[in-house]
Amino acid sequence: MGNKKNLLVIDLTSNKTNVQGCVALCKAIQHHSTLRELYLSNNLIGPDGARHVAKVLENTKYITEVWLNGNGIFPQGATAIGKALNDKKYLEVLALKKNDISIVGVRELEKVL
């Protein structure tokens, strides 16, 4: 993906992407500041994968949609995602259903959204 600098959408929904796959993806897209939509729902990225996704999101100025439903990111992953999205004024959708983020993760998201 290195030469696709105008990449706008990545959709890997329900692909059984695990932490290692998520890390590889994030490494490949870490400098794609044009990314608008990221769909990774129903995979197996967990909190470690969510932290890597958060690093990518920090570099995306115009992100509008982030779909991470059903990934078991727990409070730690939700916290990382929330902090990464802190200044994203174009964000319209943040989907985190079925992640067991608990009240701890919700409070962290509340601080930044």
NORZIUR-V288644 format. One record per residue. N is the residue number from 1. RES is the residue in one small letter. PSI is psi as a letter, one per 30 degrees, with the letter a starting at -180 (* if undefined). OMEGA is omega as a letter, one per 30 degrees, with the letter a starting at -180 (* if undefined). D_FIRST is the distance of its C-alpha to the first C-alpha in Angstrom with 1 decimal. Layout:
# NORZIUR-V288644
n={N N}
res={RES RES}
psi={PSI PSI}
omega={OMEGA OMEGA}
d_first={D_FIRST D_FIRST}
This chain:
# NORZIUR-V288644
n={1 2 3 4 5 6 7 8 9 10 11 12 13 14 15 16 17 18 19 20 21 22 23 24 25 26 27 28 29 30 31 32 33 34 35 36 37 38 39 40 41 42 43 44 45 46 47 48 49 50 51 52 53 54 55 56 57 58 59 60 61 62 63 64 65 66 67 68 69 70 71 72 73 74 75 76 77 78 79 80 81 82 83 84 85 86 87 88 89 90 91 92 93 94 95 96 97 98 99 100 101 102 103 104 105 106 107 108 109 110 111 112 113}
res={m g n k k n l l v i d l t s n k t n v q g c v a l c k a i q h h s t l r e l y l s n n l i g p d g a r h v a k v l e n t k y i t e v w l n g n g i f p q g a t a i g k a l n d k k y l e v l a l k k n d i s i v g v r e l e k v l}
psi={g e g i f g k e k k j h k h g h k a e e e e e e e e e e g f g i f f k e k j j g l h a h f a e e e e e e e e e e f f g j e g k f k j j g k h g h f a e e e e e e e e e f g e g i f f k e k j j g l h g h f a f e e e e e e e e f *}
omega={a a l a l l a a l l l l l l a l l a a l l l l l a l a a a a l a a a a a l a l a l l a a l a l l l l l l l l l a l a a a a a a a l a a l l a a a l a a l l l l l a l a a a a a a l a l a l a a a l l l a l a l l l l l l l a a a *}
d_first={0.0 3.8 5.6 5.3 7.9 10.0 8.4 11.8 12.1 10.8 13.6 14.2 17.9 20.3 18.0 20.0 17.1 19.0 18.8 17.0 14.3 14.1 14.0 11.1 9.1 10.6 9.8 6.0 6.7 10.1 10.1 9.0 12.7 12.8 12.0 15.3 15.4 14.5 16.2 16.7 20.4 22.4 20.5 21.8 20.0 23.3 24.1 22.0 18.8 20.0 20.4 16.8 15.9 18.5 17.0 13.8 16.3 18.4 15.8 15.5 18.5 18.6 17.7 20.3 19.8 19.1 20.2 20.9 24.1 25.4 23.5 26.4 25.2 28.9 30.2 28.2 24.8 26.3 27.6 24.2 22.6 25.6 25.7 22.0 22.9 26.2 25.7 23.4 25.9 23.8 23.3 25.1 24.3 24.0 24.7 25.8 28.4 29.4 28.2 31.6 31.0 34.8 36.7 35.2 31.7 33.1 35.0 32.1 30.2 33.4 33.4 30.2 30.0}
